[in-house]
Amino acid sequence: MNLADALNIVQIILAIVLVAIILLQTKGAGLSGFFGGDSSSVYRTRRGLELRMFQFTIGLAVLFFVVALVNSIYKRP
C-alpha cells in the first residue's frame, strides 16, 4: 500500500464520519428535537454535547479539506 492509497482510504473514512455527524445535528432543533423534545423557533445557544458536536464537525471538515488537498497534490506517477 502506498501513500496515495492510504490517503484515499482516510478521505473515505472522514467523509462517512462527517456525513454521519452532520445528520445527527437536526436543523435548528439541537439534540432535543432528535430525542423527541419540543423544538421551538426561539434562538438559543449551543451548550454541552451540542457545542462539542458542532466543534467536532468543524474540525472534521477542516481535516477532510486538508486530506483532500494533500491527496490532490500527491499524484501517482
All heavy atoms as a GROMACS GRO file, in nm:
protein
  592
    1MET      N    1   0.085  -0.118   0.000
    1MET     CA    2   0.000   0.000   0.000
    1MET      C    3   0.090   0.124   0.000
    1MET      O    4   0.177   0.137   0.084
    1MET     CB    5  -0.090  -0.001   0.124
    1MET     CG    6  -0.174   0.123   0.135
    1MET     SD    7  -0.272   0.134   0.284
    1MET     CE    8  -0.408   0.031   0.242
    2ASN      N    9   0.064   0.213  -0.092
    2ASN     CA   10   0.143   0.335  -0.097
    2ASN      C   11   0.066   0.451  -0.034
    2ASN      O   12  -0.045   0.435   0.017
    2ASN     CB   13   0.184   0.367  -0.241
    2ASN     CG   14   0.064   0.380  -0.333
    2ASN    OD1   15  -0.047   0.396  -0.287
    2ASN    ND2   16   0.088   0.371  -0.462
    3LEU      N   17   0.127   0.568  -0.038
    3LEU     CA   18   0.068   0.685   0.028
    3LEU      C   19  -0.063   0.728  -0.036
    3LEU      O   20  -0.157   0.769   0.034
    3LEU     CB   21   0.169   0.801   0.026
    3LEU     CG   22   0.126   0.928   0.097
    3LEU    CD1   23   0.101   0.900   0.244
    3LEU    CD2   24   0.229   1.035   0.080
    4ALA      N   25  -0.074   0.717  -0.166
    4ALA     CA   26  -0.197   0.758  -0.236
    4ALA      C   27  -0.315   0.670  -0.193
    4ALA      O   28  -0.426   0.721  -0.172
    4ALA     CB   29  -0.178   0.751  -0.386
    5ASP      N   30  -0.292   0.541  -0.180
    5ASP     CA   31  -0.399   0.451  -0.134
    5ASP      C   32  -0.440   0.483   0.009
    5ASP      O   33  -0.559   0.484   0.042
    5ASP     CB   34  -0.354   0.306  -0.144
    5ASP     CG   35  -0.336   0.260  -0.287
    5ASP    OD1   36  -0.396   0.322  -0.377
    5ASP    OD2   37  -0.260   0.162  -0.309
    6ALA      N   38  -0.343   0.510   0.094
    6ALA     CA   39  -0.373   0.544   0.233
    6ALA      C   40  -0.452   0.674   0.242
    6ALA      O   41  -0.548   0.684   0.320
    6ALA     CB   42  -0.244   0.554   0.313
    7LEU      N   43  -0.414   0.772   0.162
    7LEU     CA   44  -0.488   0.899   0.162
    7LEU      C   45  -0.632   0.880   0.113
    7LEU      O   46  -0.724   0.942   0.166
    7LEU     CB   47  -0.416   1.002   0.075
    7LEU     CG   48  -0.290   1.064   0.135
    7LEU    CD1   49  -0.218   1.150   0.031
    7LEU    CD2   50  -0.322   1.146   0.258
    8ASN      N   51  -0.650   0.796   0.013
    8ASN     CA   52  -0.786   0.769  -0.035
    8ASN      C   53  -0.872   0.702   0.072
    8ASN      O   54  -0.988   0.738   0.090
    8ASN     CB   55  -0.781   0.682  -0.160
    8ASN     CG   56  -0.739   0.759  -0.283
    8ASN    OD1   57  -0.758   0.879  -0.290
    8ASN    ND2   58  -0.681   0.690  -0.378
    9ILE      N   59  -0.815   0.607   0.143
    9ILE     CA   60  -0.889   0.537   0.249
    9ILE      C   61  -0.924   0.634   0.362
    9ILE      O   62  -1.038   0.635   0.412
    9ILE     CB   63  -0.808   0.416   0.300
    9ILE    CG1   64  -0.801   0.310   0.191
    9ILE    CG2   65  -0.868   0.360   0.428
    9ILE    CD1   66  -0.708   0.196   0.220
   10VAL      N   67  -0.828   0.717   0.401
   10VAL     CA   68  -0.853   0.815   0.508
   10VAL      C   69  -0.961   0.913   0.465
   10VAL      O   70  -1.050   0.948   0.543
   10VAL     CB   71  -0.722   0.888   0.545
   10VAL    CG1   72  -0.749   1.009   0.633
   10VAL    CG2   73  -0.626   0.794   0.614
   11GLN      N   74  -0.957   0.956   0.340
   11GLN     CA   75  -1.058   1.050   0.291
   11GLN      C   76  -1.197   0.988   0.288
   11GLN      O   77  -1.295   1.054   0.322
   11GLN     CB   78  -1.018   1.101   0.152
   11GLN     CG   79  -1.099   1.219   0.108
   11GLN     CD   80  -1.044   1.281  -0.019
   11GLN    OE1   81  -0.952   1.231  -0.079
   11GLN    NE2   82  -1.104   1.391  -0.060
   12ILE      N   83  -1.208   0.863   0.251
   12ILE     CA   84  -1.338   0.795   0.250
   12ILE      C   85  -1.392   0.782   0.392
   12ILE      O   86  -1.511   0.808   0.417
   12ILE     CB   87  -1.326   0.658   0.182
   12ILE    CG1   88  -1.303   0.676   0.032
   12ILE    CG2   89  -1.449   0.572   0.208
   12ILE    CD1   90  -1.265   0.549  -0.041
   13ILE      N   91  -1.307   0.744   0.486
   13ILE     CA   92  -1.350   0.730   0.625
   13ILE      C   93  -1.394   0.865   0.681
   13ILE      O   94  -1.498   0.875   0.749
   13ILE     CB   95  -1.238   0.667   0.710
   13ILE    CG1   96  -1.218   0.521   0.669
   13ILE    CG2   97  -1.269   0.677   0.859
   13ILE    CD1   98  -1.097   0.455   0.730
   14LEU      N   99  -1.315   0.970   0.654
   14LEU     CA  100  -1.353   1.104   0.700
   14LEU      C  101  -1.486   1.149   0.641
   14LEU      O  102  -1.567   1.212   0.709
   14LEU     CB  103  -1.244   1.205   0.666
   14LEU     CG  104  -1.118   1.202   0.752
   14LEU    CD1  105  -1.014   1.297   0.696
   14LEU    CD2  106  -1.151   1.238   0.895
   15ALA      N  107  -1.510   1.118   0.515
   15ALA     CA  108  -1.635   1.157   0.450
   15ALA      C  109  -1.754   1.088   0.516
   15ALA      O  110  -1.857   1.152   0.542
   15ALA     CB  111  -1.630   1.124   0.302
   16ILE      N  112  -1.741   0.960   0.545
   16ILE     CA  113  -1.850   0.886   0.608
   16ILE      C  114  -1.880   0.939   0.747
   16ILE      O  115  -1.996   0.962   0.785
   16ILE     CB  116  -1.818   0.735   0.610
   16ILE    CG1  117  -1.818   0.680   0.467
   16ILE    CG2  118  -1.915   0.659   0.699
   16ILE    CD1  119  -1.764   0.539   0.455
   17VAL      N  120  -1.774   0.963   0.826
   17VAL     CA  121  -1.793   1.016   0.962
   17VAL      C  122  -1.851   1.156   0.958
   17VAL      O  123  -1.939   1.191   1.037
   17VAL     CB  124  -1.660   1.012   1.040
   17VAL    CG1  125  -1.672   1.081   1.173
   17VAL    CG2  126  -1.614   0.868   1.059
   18LEU      N  127  -1.805   1.238   0.864
   18LEU     CA  128  -1.856   1.375   0.852
   18LEU      C  129  -2.004   1.377   0.817
   18LEU      O  130  -2.083   1.453   0.875
   18LEU     CB  131  -1.774   1.452   0.748
   18LEU     CG  132  -1.799   1.601   0.734
   18LEU    CD1  133  -1.771   1.672   0.866
   18LEU    CD2  134  -1.712   1.658   0.625
   19VAL      N  135  -2.046   1.292   0.725
   19VAL     CA  136  -2.188   1.284   0.689
   19VAL      C  137  -2.271   1.238   0.808
   19VAL      O  138  -2.378   1.292   0.836
   19VAL     CB  139  -2.207   1.190   0.567
   19VAL    CG1  140  -2.354   1.156   0.548
   19VAL    CG2  141  -2.152   1.254   0.442
   20ALA      N  142  -2.222   1.140   0.882
   20ALA     CA  143  -2.295   1.089   0.998
   20ALA      C  144  -2.310   1.196   1.106
   20ALA      O  145  -2.419   1.213   1.163
   20ALA     CB  146  -2.225   0.966   1.055
   21ILE      N  147  -2.204   1.270   1.132
   21ILE     CA  148  -2.211   1.375   1.234
   21ILE      C  149  -2.305   1.487   1.191
   21ILE      O  150  -2.382   1.540   1.272
   21ILE     CB  151  -2.069   1.431   1.262
   21ILE    CG1  152  -1.983   1.326   1.331
   21ILE    CG2  153  -2.074   1.557   1.346
   21ILE    CD1  154  -2.030   1.287   1.469
   22ILE      N  155  -2.303   1.523   1.065
   22ILE     CA  156  -2.392   1.628   1.016
   22ILE      C  157  -2.538   1.584   1.025
   22ILE      O  158  -2.627   1.661   1.062
   22ILE     CB  159  -2.354   1.670   0.874
   22ILE    CG1  160  -2.223   1.746   0.877
   22ILE    CG2  161  -2.464   1.754   0.810
   22ILE    CD1  162  -2.166   1.778   0.742
   23LEU      N  163  -2.565   1.458   0.994
   23LEU     CA  164  -2.702   1.408   1.001
   23LEU      C  165  -2.753   1.398   1.144
   23LEU      O  166  -2.874   1.404   1.167
   23LEU     CB  167  -2.713   1.272   0.932
   23LEU     CG  168  -2.704   1.276   0.780
   23LEU    CD1  169  -2.708   1.134   0.724
   23LEU    CD2  170  -2.816   1.359   0.721
   24LEU      N  171  -2.662   1.383   1.240
   24LEU     CA  172  -2.704   1.379   1.380
   24LEU      C  173  -2.750   1.516   1.429
   24LEU      O  174  -2.826   1.525   1.525
   24LEU     CB  175  -2.590   1.330   1.469
   24LEU     CG  176  -2.568   1.180   1.472
   24LEU    CD1  177  -2.446   1.147   1.555
   24LEU    CD2  178  -2.690   1.109   1.528
   25GLN      N  179  -2.702   1.620   1.366
   25GLN     CA  180  -2.740   1.755   1.407
   25GLN      C  181  -2.865   1.795   1.330
   25GLN      O  182  -2.860   1.827   1.213
   25GLN     CB  183  -2.627   1.853   1.376
   25GLN     CG  184  -2.500   1.822   1.449
   25GLN     CD  185  -2.388   1.917   1.412
   25GLN    OE1  186  -2.411   2.021   1.351
   25GLN    NE2  187  -2.268   1.881   1.449
   26THR      N  188  -2.979   1.794   1.399
   26THR     CA  189  -3.103   1.833   1.333
   26THR      C  190  -3.106   1.984   1.316
   26THR      O  191  -3.055   2.058   1.399
   26THR     CB  192  -3.224   1.787   1.414
   26THR    OG1  193  -3.214   1.840   1.546
   26THR    CG2  194  -3.233   1.637   1.420
   27LYS      N  195  -3.167   2.030   1.211
   27LYS     CA  196  -3.164   2.172   1.176
   27LYS      C  197  -3.239   2.257   1.278
   27LYS      O  198  -3.359   2.247   1.293
   27LYS     CB  199  -3.226   2.192   1.038
   27LYS     CG  200  -3.222   2.336   0.993
   27LYS     CD  201  -3.283   2.352   0.858
   27LYS     CE  202  -3.281   2.498   0.819
   27LYS     NZ  203  -3.352   2.523   0.696
   28GLY      N  204  -3.164   2.340   1.349
   28GLY     CA  205  -3.223   2.436   1.440
   28GLY      C  206  -3.283   2.379   1.566
   28GLY      O  207  -3.323   2.453   1.653
   29ALA      N  208  -3.290   2.248   1.579
   29ALA     CA  209  -3.357   2.191   1.695
   29ALA      C  210  -3.259   2.139   1.798
   29ALA      O  211  -3.296   2.121   1.913
   29ALA     CB  212  -3.447   2.077   1.650
   30GLY      N  213  -3.137   2.113   1.758
   30GLY     CA  214  -3.043   2.058   1.853
   30GLY      C  215  -3.077   1.913   1.884
   30GLY      O  216  -3.152   1.848   1.814
   31LEU      N  217  -3.023   1.865   1.993
   31LEU     CA  218  -3.047   1.725   2.031
   31LEU      C  219  -3.186   1.704   2.090
   31LEU      O  220  -3.234   1.593   2.092
   31LEU     CB  221  -2.940   1.679   2.130
   31LEU     CG  222  -2.801   1.662   2.070
   31LEU    CD1  223  -2.703   1.621   2.178
   31LEU    CD2  224  -2.802   1.560   1.959
   32SER      N  225  -3.251   1.809   2.137
   32SER     CA  226  -3.384   1.791   2.193
   32SER      C  227  -3.484   1.748   2.086
   32SER      O  228  -3.572   1.667   2.110
   32SER     CB  229  -3.432   1.920   2.260
   32SER     OG  230  -3.442   2.024   2.163
   33GLY      N  231  -3.470   1.801   1.966
   33GLY     CA  232  -3.557   1.759   1.856
   33GLY      C  233  -3.527   1.618   1.810
   33GLY      O  234  -3.615   1.546   1.766
   34PHE      N  235  -3.403   1.579   1.823
   34PHE     CA  236  -3.364   1.444   1.783
   34PHE      C  237  -3.424   1.340   1.877
   34PHE      O  238  -3.464   1.232   1.836
   34PHE     CB  239  -3.212   1.433   1.781
   34PHE     CG  240  -3.160   1.301   1.735
   34PHE    CD1  241  -3.168   1.265   1.601
   34PHE    CD2  242  -3.104   1.212   1.824
   34PHE    CE1  243  -3.121   1.143   1.558
   34PHE    CE2  244  -3.056   1.091   1.781
   34PHE     CZ  245  -3.064   1.056   1.647
   35PHE      N  246  -3.432   1.374   2.004
   35PHE     CA  247  -3.486   1.279   2.102
   35PHE      C  248  -3.633   1.299   2.130
   35PHE      O  249  -3.687   1.244   2.225
   35PHE     CB  250  -3.407   1.289   2.232
   35PHE     CG  251  -3.267   1.237   2.220
   35PHE    CD1  252  -3.159   1.321   2.238
   35PHE    CD2  253  -3.243   1.105   2.189
   35PHE    CE1  254  -3.030   1.274   2.226
   35PHE    CE2  255  -3.115   1.058   2.176
   35PHE     CZ  256  -3.008   1.142   2.195
   36GLY      N  257  -3.702   1.380   2.051
   36GLY     CA  258  -3.846   1.392   2.063
   36GLY      C  259  -3.894   1.511   2.144
   36GLY      O  260  -4.013   1.524   2.169
   37GLY      N  261  -3.804   1.598   2.185
   37GLY     CA  262  -3.845   1.715   2.260
   37GLY      C  263  -3.908   1.821   2.170
   37GLY      O  264  -3.900   1.814   2.049
   38ASP      N  265  -3.970   1.919   2.232
   38ASP     CA  266  -4.033   2.027   2.156
   38ASP      C  267  -3.924   2.120   2.103
   38ASP      O  268  -3.840   2.166   2.178
   38ASP     CB  269  -4.129   2.104   2.246
   38ASP     CG  270  -4.202   2.214   2.169
   38ASP    OD1  271  -4.221   2.196   2.046
   38ASP    OD2  272  -4.241   2.313   2.232
   39SER      N  273  -3.930   2.148   1.974
   39SER     CA  274  -3.830   2.237   1.915
   39SER      C  275  -3.900   2.365   1.870
   39SER      O  276  -3.970   2.369   1.771
   39SER     CB  277  -3.762   2.169   1.796
   39SER     OG  278  -3.857   2.135   1.700
   40SER      N  279  -3.882   2.470   1.949
   40SER     CA  280  -3.943   2.598   1.914
   40SER      C  281  -3.847   2.675   1.825
   40SER      O  282  -3.732   2.641   1.809
   40SER     CB  283  -3.974   2.676   2.041
   40SER     OG  284  -3.854   2.703   2.111
   41SER      N  285  -3.897   2.783   1.766
   41SER     CA  286  -3.816   2.862   1.674
   41SER      C  287  -3.742   2.974   1.747
   41SER      O  288  -3.700   3.071   1.684
   41SER     CB  289  -3.904   2.919   1.564
   41SER     OG  290  -4.001   3.003   1.622
   42VAL      N  291  -3.726   2.963   1.876
   42VAL     CA  292  -3.656   3.064   1.954
   42VAL      C  293  -3.506   3.039   1.943
   42VAL      O  294  -3.460   2.925   1.951
   42VAL     CB  295  -3.700   3.057   2.103
   42VAL    CG1  296  -3.622   3.156   2.187
   42VAL    CG2  297  -3.848   3.081   2.114
   43TYR      N  298  -3.430   3.148   1.925
   43TYR     CA  299  -3.284   3.135   1.916
   43TYR      C  300  -3.228   3.097   2.052
   43TYR      O  301  -3.264   3.153   2.154
   43TYR     CB  302  -3.222   3.267   1.870
   43TYR     CG  303  -3.073   3.263   1.868
   43TYR    CD1  304  -3.006   3.196   1.766
   43TYR    CD2  305  -2.999   3.320   1.968
   43TYR    CE1  306  -2.868   3.191   1.764
   43TYR    CE2  307  -2.861   3.315   1.967
   43TYR     CZ  308  -2.796   3.250   1.865
   43TYR     OH  309  -2.660   3.243   1.864
   44ARG      N  310  -3.139   3.002   2.051
   44ARG     CA  311  -3.071   2.964   2.174
   44ARG      C  312  -2.930   2.922   2.140
   44ARG      O  313  -2.899   2.886   2.027
   44ARG     CB  314  -3.143   2.851   2.247
   44ARG     CG  315  -3.166   2.730   2.163
   44ARG     CD  316  -3.254   2.630   2.236
   44ARG     NE  317  -3.253   2.506   2.163
   44ARG     CZ  318  -3.159   2.415   2.171
   44ARG    NH1  319  -3.059   2.432   2.254
   44ARG    NH2  320  -3.163   2.305   2.100
   45THR      N  321  -2.843   2.925   2.238
   45THR     CA  322  -2.703   2.891   2.214
   45THR      C  323  -2.681   2.741   2.233
   45THR      O  324  -2.756   2.675   2.305
   45THR     CB  325  -2.611   2.968   2.311
   45THR    OG1  326  -2.648   2.934   2.445
   45THR    CG2  327  -2.624   3.117   2.292
   46ARG      N  328  -2.578   2.693   2.167
   46ARG     CA  329  -2.542   2.552   2.183
   46ARG      C  330  -2.467   2.536   2.315
   46ARG      O  331  -2.383   2.619   2.349
   46ARG     CB  332  -2.452   2.507   2.069
   46ARG     CG  333  -2.519   2.503   1.937
   46ARG     CD  334  -2.418   2.457   1.832
   46ARG     NE  335  -2.482   2.436   1.705
   46ARG     CZ  336  -2.489   2.527   1.609
   46ARG    NH1  337  -2.435   2.645   1.627
   46ARG    NH2  338  -2.549   2.501   1.496
   47ARG      N  339  -2.497   2.429   2.386
   47ARG     CA  340  -2.430   2.402   2.511
   47ARG      C  341  -2.400   2.254   2.522
   47ARG      O  342  -2.466   2.172   2.462
   47ARG     CB  343  -2.517   2.443   2.630
   47ARG     CG  344  -2.543   2.589   2.635
   47ARG     CD  345  -2.624   2.625   2.755
   47ARG     NE  346  -2.657   2.767   2.749
   47ARG     CZ  347  -2.712   2.832   2.845
   47ARG    NH1  348  -2.744   2.771   2.956
   47ARG    NH2  349  -2.737   2.960   2.833
   48GLY      N  350  -2.300   2.222   2.599
   48GLY     CA  351  -2.268   2.084   2.629
   48GLY      C  352  -2.235   2.001   2.508
   48GLY      O  353  -2.145   2.032   2.430
   49LEU      N  354  -2.308   1.892   2.492
   49LEU     CA  355  -2.282   1.797   2.384
   49LEU      C  356  -2.306   1.860   2.247
   49LEU      O  357  -2.232   1.831   2.152
   49LEU     CB  358  -2.370   1.672   2.401
   49LEU     CG  359  -2.349   1.560   2.300
   49LEU    CD1  360  -2.207   1.508   2.308
   49LEU    CD2  361  -2.448   1.450   2.323
   50GLU      N  362  -2.406   1.945   2.235
   50GLU     CA  363  -2.431   2.011   2.106
   50GLU      C  364  -2.313   2.096   2.064
   50GLU      O  365  -2.274   2.096   1.946
   50GLU     CB  366  -2.555   2.100   2.116
   50GLU     CG  367  -2.684   2.026   2.119
   50GLU     CD  368  -2.802   2.122   2.124
   50GLU    OE1  369  -2.781   2.244   2.108
   50GLU    OE2  370  -2.914   2.074   2.143
   51LEU      N  371  -2.255   2.169   2.158
   51LEU     CA  372  -2.140   2.254   2.128
   51LEU      C  373  -2.020   2.168   2.087
   51LEU      O  374  -1.951   2.200   1.990
   51LEU     CB  375  -2.104   2.341   2.249
   51LEU     CG  376  -1.984   2.433   2.232
   51LEU    CD1  377  -2.010   2.534   2.122
   51LEU    CD2  378  -1.952   2.502   2.363
   52ARG      N  379  -1.997   2.060   2.159
   52ARG     CA  380  -1.884   1.972   2.126
   52ARG      C  381  -1.904   1.906   1.989
   52ARG      O  382  -1.809   1.892   1.913
   52ARG     CB  383  -1.866   1.865   2.233
   52ARG     CG  384  -1.831   1.920   2.368
   52ARG     CD  385  -1.697   1.990   2.367
   52ARG     NE  386  -1.676   2.056   2.494
   52ARG     CZ  387  -1.654   2.186   2.507
   52ARG    NH1  388  -1.649   2.263   2.402
   52ARG    NH2  389  -1.636   2.239   2.626
   53MET      N  390  -2.026   1.866   1.956
   53MET     CA  391  -2.052   1.807   1.825
   53MET      C  392  -2.032   1.910   1.714
   53MET      O  393  -1.978   1.878   1.609
   53MET     CB  394  -2.194   1.752   1.818
   53MET     CG  395  -2.209   1.616   1.879
   53MET     SD  396  -2.376   1.550   1.867
   53MET     CE  397  -2.405   1.551   1.693
   54PHE      N  398  -2.073   2.034   1.739
   54PHE     CA  399  -2.054   2.141   1.642
   54PHE      C  400  -1.906   2.168   1.619
   54PHE      O  401  -1.860   2.179   1.505
   54PHE     CB  402  -2.125   2.267   1.691
   54PHE     CG  403  -2.114   2.384   1.599
   54PHE    CD1  404  -2.181   2.385   1.478
   54PHE    CD2  405  -2.037   2.494   1.633
   54PHE    CE1  406  -2.172   2.494   1.392
   54PHE    CE2  407  -2.027   2.602   1.548
   54PHE     CZ  408  -2.094   2.602   1.427
   55GLN      N  409  -1.828   2.176   1.727
   55GLN     CA  410  -1.684   2.198   1.715
   55GLN      C  411  -1.615   2.080   1.648
   55GLN      O  412  -1.524   2.098   1.567
   55GLN     CB  413  -1.623   2.224   1.852
   55GLN     CG  414  -1.668   2.355   1.913
   55GLN     CD  415  -1.628   2.368   2.058
   55GLN    OE1  416  -1.597   2.270   2.126
   55GLN    NE2  417  -1.630   2.491   2.108
   56PHE      N  418  -1.657   1.959   1.680
   56PHE     CA  419  -1.601   1.839   1.618
   56PHE      C  420  -1.631   1.837   1.468
   56PHE      O  421  -1.546   1.798   1.388
   56PHE     CB  422  -1.657   1.714   1.687
   56PHE     CG  423  -1.604   1.585   1.632
   56PHE    CD1  424  -1.472   1.550   1.650
   56PHE    CD2  425  -1.686   1.498   1.562
   56PHE    CE1  426  -1.422   1.432   1.600
   56PHE    CE2  427  -1.639   1.381   1.512
   56PHE     CZ  428  -1.505   1.347   1.531
   57THR      N  429  -1.750   1.881   1.431
   57THR     CA  430  -1.787   1.886   1.289
   57THR      C  431  -1.698   1.984   1.213
   57THR      O  432  -1.652   1.954   1.103
   57THR     CB  433  -1.935   1.927   1.274
   57THR    OG1  434  -2.016   1.836   1.348
   57THR    CG2  435  -1.977   1.926   1.129
   58ILE      N  436  -1.672   2.099   1.272
   58ILE     CA  437  -1.585   2.197   1.208
   58ILE      C  438  -1.443   2.141   1.194
   58ILE      O  439  -1.381   2.151   1.088
   58ILE     CB  440  -1.586   2.330   1.286
   58ILE    CG1  441  -1.722   2.396   1.276
   58ILE    CG2  442  -1.476   2.423   1.236
   58ILE    CD1  443  -1.738   2.518   1.362
   59GLY      N  444  -1.392   2.082   1.300
   59GLY     CA  445  -1.258   2.024   1.295
   59GLY      C  446  -1.248   1.912   1.193
   59GLY      O  447  -1.148   1.901   1.120
   60LEU      N  448  -1.351   1.829   1.187
   60LEU     CA  449  -1.352   1.719   1.091
   60LEU      C  450  -1.360   1.771   0.948
   60LEU      O  451  -1.295   1.715   0.858
   60LEU     CB  452  -1.472   1.628   1.121
   60LEU     CG  453  -1.466   1.486   1.072
   60LEU    CD1  454  -1.348   1.413   1.135
   60LEU    CD2  455  -1.594   1.414   1.106
   61ALA      N  456  -1.436   1.877   0.925
   61ALA     CA  457  -1.444   1.936   0.791
   61ALA      C  458  -1.311   1.995   0.748
   61ALA      O  459  -1.269   1.980   0.632
   61ALA     CB  460  -1.553   2.042   0.787
   62VAL      N  461  -1.241   2.060   0.840
   62VAL     CA  462  -1.109   2.115   0.809
   62VAL      C  463  -1.011   2.002   0.779
   62VAL      O  464  -0.933   2.009   0.683
   62VAL     CB  465  -1.059   2.204   0.925
   62VAL    CG1  466  -0.913   2.241   0.907
   62VAL    CG2  467  -1.144   2.328   0.937
   63LEU      N  468  -1.014   1.897   0.858
   63LEU     CA  469  -0.928   1.782   0.835
   63LEU      C  470  -0.957   1.715   0.701
   63LEU      O  471  -0.865   1.677   0.627
   63LEU     CB  472  -0.942   1.681   0.949
   63LEU     CG  473  -0.851   1.559   0.944
   63LEU    CD1  474  -0.705   1.602   0.956
   63LEU    CD2  475  -0.887   1.464   1.057
   64PHE      N  476  -1.084   1.704   0.667
   64PHE     CA  477  -1.123   1.648   0.537
   64PHE      C  478  -1.068   1.733   0.423
   64PHE      O  479  -1.017   1.682   0.324
   64PHE     CB  480  -1.275   1.638   0.528
   64PHE     CG  481  -1.325   1.583   0.398
   64PHE    CD1  482  -1.324   1.448   0.373
   64PHE    CD2  483  -1.372   1.668   0.299
   64PHE    CE1  484  -1.368   1.398   0.252
   64PHE    CE2  485  -1.417   1.620   0.178
   64PHE     CZ  486  -1.415   1.483   0.155
   65PHE      N  487  -1.078   1.865   0.438
   65PHE     CA  488  -1.028   1.956   0.335
   65PHE      C  489  -0.876   1.941   0.320
   65PHE      O  490  -0.825   1.938   0.207
   65PHE     CB  491  -1.065   2.100   0.369
   65PHE     CG  492  -1.010   2.200   0.272
   65PHE    CD1  493  -1.066   2.214   0.148
   65PHE    CD2  494  -0.901   2.279   0.306
   65PHE    CE1  495  -1.016   2.307   0.057
   65PHE    CE2  496  -0.850   2.370   0.217
   65PHE     CZ  497  -0.908   2.384   0.092
   66VAL      N  498  -0.804   1.933   0.431
   66VAL     CA  499  -0.658   1.919   0.425
   66VAL      C  500  -0.619   1.788   0.358
   66VAL      O  501  -0.530   1.784   0.273
   66VAL     CB  502  -0.597   1.932   0.566
   66VAL    CG1  503  -0.450   1.892   0.567
   66VAL    CG2  504  -0.614   2.073   0.618
   67VAL      N  505  -0.686   1.678   0.394
   67VAL     CA  506  -0.656   1.549   0.334
   67VAL      C  507  -0.689   1.551   0.185
   67VAL      O  508  -0.613   1.498   0.103
   67VAL     CB  509  -0.730   1.435   0.407
   67VAL    CG1  510  -0.720   1.305   0.330
   67VAL    CG2  511  -0.676   1.417   0.547
   68ALA      N  512  -0.798   1.614   0.148
   68ALA     CA  513  -0.834   1.624   0.006
   68ALA      C  514  -0.731   1.707  -0.070
   68ALA      O  515  -0.695   1.673  -0.184
   68ALA     CB  516  -0.972   1.686  -0.010
   69LEU      N  517  -0.682   1.813  -0.009
   69LEU     CA  518  -0.580   1.897  -0.072
   69LEU      C  519  -0.449   1.820  -0.090
   69LEU      O  520  -0.389   1.823  -0.198
   69LEU     CB  521  -0.558   2.023   0.011
   69LEU     CG  522  -0.472   2.132  -0.048
   69LEU    CD1  523  -0.539   2.187  -0.174
   69LEU    CD2  524  -0.451   2.242   0.052
   70VAL      N  525  -0.406   1.751   0.014
   70VAL     CA  526  -0.284   1.670   0.006
   70VAL      C  527  -0.302   1.559  -0.097
   70VAL      O  528  -0.211   1.529  -0.175
   70VAL     CB  529  -0.246   1.614   0.144
   70VAL    CG1  530  -0.134   1.511   0.133
   70VAL    CG2  531  -0.206   1.726   0.238
   71ASN      N  532  -0.420   1.499  -0.100
   71ASN     CA  533  -0.448   1.391  -0.194
   71ASN      C  534  -0.445   1.442  -0.338
   71ASN      O  535  -0.403   1.372  -0.428
   71ASN     CB  536  -0.584   1.329  -0.162
   71ASN     CG  537  -0.599   1.192  -0.223
   71ASN    OD1  538  -0.506   1.135  -0.278
   71ASN    ND2  539  -0.719   1.138  -0.212
   72SER      N  540  -0.489   1.564  -0.360
   72SER     CA  541  -0.488   1.618  -0.496
   72SER      C  542  -0.348   1.661  -0.539
   72SER      O  543  -0.316   1.659  -0.657
   72SER     CB  544  -0.584   1.735  -0.508
   72SER     OG  545  -0.538   1.844  -0.434
   73ILE      N  546  -0.266   1.704  -0.443
   73ILE     CA  547  -0.129   1.743  -0.476
   73ILE      C  548  -0.042   1.621  -0.501
   73ILE      O  549   0.037   1.618  -0.595
   73ILE     CB  550  -0.070   1.831  -0.363
   73ILE    CG1  551  -0.143   1.964  -0.358
   73ILE    CG2  552   0.080   1.851  -0.381
   73ILE    CD1  553  -0.105   2.051  -0.240
   74TYR      N  554  -0.059   1.520  -0.416
   74TYR     CA  555   0.022   1.399  -0.430
   74TYR      C  556  -0.045   1.308  -0.533
   74TYR      O  557  -0.153   1.256  -0.510
   74TYR     CB  558   0.032   1.326  -0.296
   74TYR     CG  559   0.117   1.203  -0.303
   74TYR    CD1  560   0.255   1.210  -0.300
   74TYR    CD2  561   0.059   1.078  -0.315
   74TYR    CE1  562   0.332   1.098  -0.306
   74TYR    CE2  563   0.136   0.963  -0.324
   74TYR     CZ  564   0.272   0.973  -0.319
   74TYR     OH  565   0.350   0.862  -0.327
   75LYS      N  566   0.020   1.291  -0.644
   75LYS     CA  567  -0.037   1.207  -0.750
   75LYS      C  568   0.055   1.088  -0.777
   75LYS      O  569   0.175   1.096  -0.762
   75LYS     CB  570  -0.056   1.286  -0.878
   75LYS     CG  571  -0.155   1.397  -0.862
   75LYS     CD  572  -0.175   1.470  -0.990
   75LYS     CE  573  -0.276   1.583  -0.964
   75LYS     NZ  574  -0.304   1.658  -1.083
   76ARG      N  575  -0.006   0.980  -0.823
   76ARG     CA  576   0.074   0.863  -0.859
   76ARG      C  577   0.147   0.888  -0.991
   76ARG      O  578   0.093   0.953  -1.080
   76ARG     CB  579  -0.016   0.742  -0.877
   76ARG     CG  580  -0.082   0.699  -0.752
   76ARG     CD  581  -0.159   0.575  -0.777
   76ARG     NE  582  -0.276   0.575  -0.691
   76ARG     CZ  583  -0.354   0.471  -0.676
   76ARG    NH1  584  -0.332   0.362  -0.741
   76ARG    NH2  585  -0.456   0.479  -0.593
   77PRO      N  586   0.268   0.833  -1.003
   77PRO     CA  587   0.340   0.851  -1.130
   77PRO      C  588   0.281   0.770  -1.244
   77PRO      O  589   0.207   0.681  -1.230
   77PRO     CB  590   0.481   0.801  -1.097
   77PRO     CG  591   0.473   0.731  -0.967
   77PRO     CD  592   0.344   0.767  -0.904
   0.00000   0.00000   0.00000
